[in-house]
Amino acid sequence: MLHLIFQSPLETAVLERIDSGDVVVLLENAVLRALQNSSINNTLTQQLCRNRLCVLSDDIAVRGIVPDELVKGVEVIDYAGLVELTVSHPVIQSWT
């Protein structure tokens, strides 16, 4: 399953509902939670053991975030990568 998370602040309760092997894309202001100094840094680091976590490159650029500021292991994808994920995952859950 593909999870598109727009919610900010990102609640750990949302992350707890994500099954192992699912892919998570943080979009819009939710990308702020992927920063290394975020209060859910440890939760995201643990999540990376079970899930692929991504942020959209345009969303971090607009917010002045560089990839080195993100939790280690979070992938930066572009719109083509987002489209590829949506095509390869028939079930998509949006969290707004």
Protein Blocks (a to p, Z undefined) as FASTA:
>chain_A
ZZddfbdcddfklmmmpcghiacddehjllmmmpmkbcklmmmmmmmmmpccdddfklmm
mnopafklpcehiacddfklmmmmmmmmmbacddZZ
